[in-house]
C-alpha cells in the first residue's frame, strides 16, 4: 500500500474484546458505527484493515476486522492508530463545517489580522479540543479550541483568527500594563 497523501486519523485500537479477535476501538467519527463506511483503514506503516462487523459498546465500538483472526493478533494491535486519506471523506455540507484535518497548516492571525504562525495539530486529551500552534518566536503553544479563543475560521482563505486574551496568550495584567503605558507621557 502506498503511503496516504493526506491521512486523517479515524480511530485508535484499544484492548482485545473476547477470544475471537474482536477489538475495542475509539473512533473519531461523528457516528462511531460508520467507521467502516470509508473503505479500508490504514496504519501509519501502511497495513490495511477492513471492517467486517461493528457494534457499539459504551463510549467505544467493538470491531471485527477481516484480517484479525484471534486474540493474539488482536493483542498485537493495541494502540494502533487507523487512518483514511482525506479524499475518502465526504465534503462538509455546510459552509461553517470542516474536518479537524482541514485546520492543519492554516495561518494563525490575531485580532488585527497580523499573521502569528500556523496550526500544527488538533489535540484532545479528554477535556475538549485543543489547537497546537507554532507561533513565531515561541515554542509550540496549546490553546483551547473554543469560540471565544478562535472566533473565526476561514478554510477557504487559509486562516483562523484567535483572540489572544481568550486563548491565554496574554495576561489581563499585561494588557492593563500596556494600556497604562500608553496613557503616560
C-alpha positions, 0 to 999 in steps of 0.5 A: 500500500502506498503511503496516504497523501493526506491521512486523517486519523479515524480511530485508535485500537484499544484492548482485545474484546473476547477470544475471537479477535474482536477489538475495542476501538475509539473512533473519531467519527461523528457516528462511531458505527460508520467507521467502516463506511470509508473503505479500508483503514490504514496504519501509519506503516501502511497495513490495511484493515477492513471492517467486517462487523461493528457494534457499539459498546459504551463510549467505544465500538467493538470491531471485527476486522477481516484480517484479525483472526484471534486474540493474539493478533488482536493483542498485537494491535493495541494502540494502533492508530487507523487512518483514511486519506482525506479524499475518502471523506465526504465534503462538509455540507455546510459552509461553517463545517470542516474536518479537524484535518482541514485546520492543519497548516492554516495561518494563525492571525490575531485580532488585527489580522497580523499573521502569528504562525500556523496550526500544527495539530488538533489535540484532545486529551479528554477535556475538549479540543485543543489547537497546537500552534507554532507561533513565531518566536515561541515554542509550540503553544496549546490553546483551547479550541473554543469560540471565544479563543478562535472566533473565526475560521476561514478554510477557504482563505487559509486562516483562523483568527484567535483572540489572544486574551481568550486563548491565554496568550496574554495576561489581563495584567499585561494588557492593563500594563500596556494600556497604562503605558500608553496613557503616560507621557 
